Amino acid sequence: MVDHEAVNIAEAIDRARAGMKVLMRFGSGVPDLPNLIGAYSEAGISARQLAVCTDVLLPETLAEGGLDVAVRRIIAAGVRPAEAIAMATINVAESFRADFDMGSISPGRFADMILIEDLAALSIRKVIFGGKLVAEDGAMRIDFSRPTYPDFMLKTVRPPATPTAADFMVKTARPDGPVKVRCVGVSDTLLATDERQIVLEAKDGVIAPDPAHNVAMIAMVDRLNKNSGVATAFVHGFGLKAGAMASTHNAVCENLAIVGMNGADMAFAEEKLREMGGGQVIVRNGEVIAAFPMPMLGLFSDRPFSEVLAKRKEIAEAARAIGCNINDPLLKLEFAFAAAGIPHLRMSEEGLLRTSPRERVALEVDA
């Protein structure tokens, strides 16, 4: 058994004692590894029970070195280089019962390996893949042909109807005045959310967001035409002052998630993603500030890596332009709402969900 959700030494030890291989996560937005390596260096559990995973690896982190950076961090924490490399190779292969094919340099395994000049620094001289030299001294030694993709991977953003501003109104039967609601609470460093009860104002049967108190609207839209609908609630912590941001990129439900300050911009953002075939978009006052198309299943870009990095930078700058002040807000939009396996309050196209106990909860408190 394997697990990659431990966030501290105590949790890592508990899992190791239960016979699990502990995957120390060192991904974008979730760098748990520095908090976990002490399970070996301080608590003394076997290095063979620890492995490394990236979980979500954003392009910027990949450009910095990805898994190589994680191994260097482990070595810097005092782990012998050979054991640190094992945590990223053979230990991982064993975790997934793939060690008969990979994870070690031995007969019968794939001829994938790196040649290192300085073991402690993990300075890589050459990369061999499938028995062939593919990279040397930081430069690629092979050419890549542009792939083609089947039609079923395109045009997958298919909401059941053209969106309107009214689709994103949060309606109430209560009279005008204060209404206490449940908000999905997000933070800058955690993928876990919490439930925050905040008083908002209702007028003419509609509850409005409150930018002065960091409350925006959050919507989840069925973009695969599953007939599961659209739901809108509130989120606290994004810092939005205007406009909306939307994304189809998530590894869980693959729906279309939107955070915004008004229904018109949220509807506009949804329609733009449909036109693009998926991806990420930042809008304000009915205009696109930045767009990152991901036409492959609404999840992947088909552009070169350098263009992907440039688009990511444009999206980040546009998010700041509409007031968003948290680190990598699109990653939060992906995981802080759609991933029902991470606590505590989540969003679906059917409304708010509490993860423990697993149940739907009403938007209005004491409604």
Sequence and secondary structure as in RCSB ss.txt:
>XXXX:A:sequence
MVDHEAVNIAEAIDRARAGMKVLMRFGSGVPDLPNLIGAYSEAGISARQLAVCTDVLLPETLAEGGLDVAVRRII
AAGVRPAEAIAMATINVAESFRADFDMGSISPGRFADMILIEDLAALSIRKVIFGGKLVAEDGAMRIDFSRPTYP
DFMLKTVRPPATPTAADFMVKTARPDGPVKVRCVGVSDTLLATDERQIVLEAKDGVIAPDPAHNVAMIAMVDRLN
KNSGVATAFVHGFGLKAGAMASTHNAVCENLAIVGMNGADMAFAEEKLREMGGGQVIVRNGEVIAAFPMPMLGLF
SDRPFSEVLAKRKEIAEAARAIGCNINDPLLKLEFAFAAAGIPHLRMSEEGLLRTSPRERVALEVDA
>XXXX:A:secstr
 EE    SHHHHHHHHHTT EEEEEEETTEE HHHHTHHHHTT   GGGEEEE SS  HHHHHHTTHHHHHHHHH
HTT  HHHHHHHHTHHHHHHTT TTTSSSSSTTS   EEEEEETTTTEEEEEEETTEEEEETTEE S        
GGGS     SS   GGGG EE SS SEEEEEEEEE  SS S  EEEEEEEEEETTEE  BGGGTEEEEEEE  S 
 S  EEEEEEESS   SSEEEE   SSS  EEEEESSHHHHHHHHHHHHHHTSEEEEEETTEEEEEEE TBTTTB
  S HHHHHHHHHHHHHHHHHTT  SSSHHHHHHHHHH TTSSSEEEETTEEEEETTEEEE SBTT 
